[in-house]
Amino acid sequence: MANIEEAREAVTIFISKALNVEEVRVIGVTKVDDGWEMEAEVYEESSFIKSLGLPTRVKDRNIYIVKLSDNLEVGSYELQGHTAISS
């Protein structure tokens, strides 16, 4: 069984690769019966400004919910307030 630091590191690596972002900050951790649920804060390019085709350095602050099994396998992740994305 993984400890909290191993789970935090697994989420950081997964979100960094999945979203192609440089910085991920874990801001919430909950141990559940079958693993972990974590909240990760990520700053991504503004989807609105990007859709307009404008160059910008504006970033949106997004929170992702990531569910991990006890062996640190990612079961799902979702942008808070959106439908889960199963991996």
N, C-alpha and C positions, 0 to 999 in steps of 0.2 A: 504494500500500500504506500502510495506517495505522500509526502508531507506537503505542507502549504507552500513552501518555497519552490519545490519541484513543480507543483501545479501552476504557480504564478509564472515561472520561467517557461513552461510549456505553452501557456496562453500567449505570453509575449512573443515567442517565436512564431507561433501559428498565425496570429493576427498580423504580425509584420510581413510575413510571406503572403498570406491570403489577400491582403489589401494593398500590398506594395507600399507600405509606409515605414518611415524610419523610427518614429517614436511611438511607443505604446506604454500606457501607464495603467496598471491594474489598480482600480479604486474600490473594489468590493469583492469579498470572497465569502462563500457560504459552503460549508461541508454538508453534503446531503447523503442519504443512505447509500447510493450507488456511485458516488464520486464527488464532483465539485461543480458549483455554479459561480462564475466570476463575471464582474463588470470591468470592461477595459475602455479607457478613454483614448480616443484617437483624433488627431486633427488631420482632416482631408481637404483637398481642394474643394472650393465651394461649387457644389453641383449646379446651383442656379446660375452663377456667373459663367461657369464652364459651358452650360447649355446655350448661353447667349453668344458664345464664341469670343469672349473678351479675355485678354490676358490679365491675370491678376495674381496677387500673392495672398488673397483672402482665403482663410481656411475656416471650415465648419468644424465645430466640436461635436463629435459623435460618440455615443456610448454603445458598445456592443456587449451582449450577453453571450457568454460562452459556457457550454456544458461539457464537462470532462468526465470520463469514467475513472474508476479507481486506478487503472493502469495508464492514465493520462492520455487516452485516446479521445479526440474531439468528436462528440456526438452531434453537436449542432452549434451554430452561432447565429446571432441575429442582431440587427440594428435595433436598438431599443425603440419600441413602438411599431415595429414591422414584423412580418412573418418570418419564422425561423428558416434558416438555410441549413439543411442536413449535409453532413460531409461523409 
